[in-house]
Amino acid sequence: MIVRTMLRAKECKNADQVIVATDHQSIADAVGKHGGKSIITEQEFNNGTERVHAALHQYNAILGHGNQYDIVVNLQGDEPA
């Protein structure tokens, strides 16, 4: 389901990037196998929104810059299609 959600998100013409935030290597592997990017976060979050927030900070640290985004969309893979 997460790969389908990622692929549908990548169809958005206004999205510069689609990055999957996960705490499982198997999900990161599936995303990568289908041409996607992922960030592996800690497991201890109360909800997906906290995970996305942490992933954004990790991604910024990898790139070496601060928040330089106009919009960040939190699209959760378990939402109804």
ZATIDREN-648617 format. One line per 8 residues: number of its first residue (from 1); their letters; for each residue x, y, z of N, C-alpha, C. Coordinates in steps of 0.001 Angstrom, whole numbers, plus 500000, padded with zeros to 6 digits. Atoms other than C-alpha are relative to their C-alpha. Layout:
N
NUM> a> X Y Z X Y Z X Y Z; ... .
***
This chain:
81
1> mivrtmlr> 500815 498812 500000 500000 500000 500000 500869 501267 500000; 499168 498795 499934 502820 502448 500771 500609 500318 498642; 499433 499756 501334 504365 501985 497322 498937 500628 499105; 501093 499423 500804 500996 502697 495681 499778 501460 500381; 500193 498627 499537 500574 505814 497819 501133 500893 499513; 498849 499226 500463 504103 506989 496961 499914 500276 498504; 500082 499818 501449 503603 506416 493239 498906 500987 499624; 501080 499040 500274 500310 508311 493275 500440 501418 500382 .
9> akecknad> 499521 498681 499585 501939 511197 495182 500986 500562 498979; 499026 499554 500994 504732 511338 492592 499339 500496 498713; 500736 499525 501170 502067 511951 489926 499589 501471 500134; 500367 498598 499779 501368 515360 491479 501018 500900 499300; 499106 499142 500792 502810 517901 489047 500635 501115 500825; 499486 498899 499180 503348 520481 491792 500936 499541 501110; 499112 500515 498961 505397 518210 494062 501423 499901 499456; 498594 500084 500393 509135 518744 493759 500610 498664 500417 .
17> qvivatdh> 499450 501244 499478 509879 515682 495875 498919 499245 500759; 500822 500858 499155 508118 512758 497500 500978 499155 500810; 499113 500740 499108 509882 511268 500519 499141 499242 500998; 500746 500837 499067 508516 508389 502575 500741 499959 501333; 499450 500098 498643 509106 508573 506340 499543 498678 500594; 500332 501323 499456 509268 505127 507927 500950 499633 501131; 499109 500532 498970 510691 503262 510890 500392 498559 499701; 499697 501379 500371 511062 499956 509021 500868 499935 498744 .
25> qsiadavg> 499104 500150 501141 513915 499003 506723 499295 499341 498823; 500693 500696 501086 511609 496724 504733 499157 500978 499165; 500766 498985 500738 509425 499716 503811 500951 500859 499180; 499008 499208 500732 512480 501784 502853 500514 499225 498788; 499535 500832 501108 513659 498868 500696 498959 499941 498879; 501073 500060 501006 510280 498581 498931 499882 501323 499263; 500061 498670 500611 510215 502327 498305 501154 500171 499016; 498825 499876 500863 513744 502283 496889 499917 499117 498767 .
33> khggksii> 500151 500930 501122 512971 499281 494700 499091 500570 498913; 500932 499393 500946 510222 501350 493064 500377 501447 499670; 499491 498702 500420 512379 504446 492517 499711 501152 500935; 500325 498940 499054 511398 506369 495646 501113 500292 500981; 499079 499597 498938 513240 508134 498441 499315 499776 501339; 500558 500168 498667 512803 507419 502119 500977 500491 501051; 499227 499643 498814 514013 508552 505504 499573 499039 501094; 500313 500896 498890 514223 506022 508330 500126 500787 501298 .
41> teqefnng> 500056 499261 498741 513212 507559 511652 500009 499026 501173; 500158 500802 498795 513087 506350 515225 498613 499356 499993; 501294 500665 499936 510204 504098 516172 499040 500677 500966; 500827 499480 498905 508914 506066 519150 499347 501341 499674; 500788 498808 500267 506345 508552 517852 498545 499700 500324; 501421 500178 499678 502750 509103 518900 499131 499863 498755; 500813 500024 501212 501560 509500 515320 500882 500278 498778; 499279 499778 501249 502557 509878 511682 500452 501429 499809 .
49> tervhaal> 499627 498589 500130 502633 513660 511902 501329 500269 500702; 498725 499847 499297 505427 513509 514482 501132 499356 499189; 498986 500676 500812 507292 511053 512229 500408 500871 498806; 499705 499127 501141 507016 513406 509229 500847 501188 500459; 499229 498871 499465 508308 516292 511355 501454 499587 500247; 498639 500486 499744 511317 514242 512472 500735 499706 498694; 499373 500309 501292 511992 513042 508919 500424 501271 499277; 499647 498728 500629 511965 516616 507653 501289 500554 500595 .
57> hqynailg> 498770 499524 499357 514609 517580 510216 501194 499135 499612; 498913 500886 500431 516713 514522 509305 500419 500314 498571; 499710 499708 501399 516450 515347 505610 500765 501319 499880; 499293 498720 500006 517508 518952 506238 501433 499835 500475; 498647 500230 499488 520509 517719 508226 500867 499314 498940; 499255 500675 501069 521534 515421 505347 500411 500997 498929; 499715 499017 501050 521304 518305 502877 500861 501154 500491; 499187 498931 499435 523029 520706 505245 499374 501381 499913 .
65> hgnqydiv> 500654 498692 499975 520443 523453 505184 498751 499941 500867; 501207 499910 499187 517465 524647 507177 498759 499775 499175; 501281 500172 500689 513820 524529 506266 499913 500948 498824; 500089 499191 501208 513615 525746 502689 498854 499511 499131; 501156 500542 500704 510172 524538 501745 498836 500977 500118; 501215 499198 499939 507066 526468 500857 498876 499204 500638; 501071 500864 499517 504776 523530 501619 500552 498598 500227; 499722 501404 499743 505216 520113 503195 498648 499324 500195 .
73> vnlqgdep> 501272 500713 499920 502329 517681 502691 500221 498698 500743; 499946 501230 499226 501780 514911 505209 498908 499072 499466; 500919 500967 500603 500154 512144 503161 500308 498648 500595; 499738 501246 499304 499819 509006 505235 499500 498814 499182; 500266 501150 500854 499872 505639 503491 498802 499172 500393; 501154 500782 499582 497020 504201 505507 498695 500777 499879; 501229 499241 500229 494538 506895 504502 499190 499328 498900; 500811 500592 501074 491617 505733 502389 500322 500631 498646 .
81> a> 499685 499497 501347 492207 506077 498628 498778 500591 499358 .
***
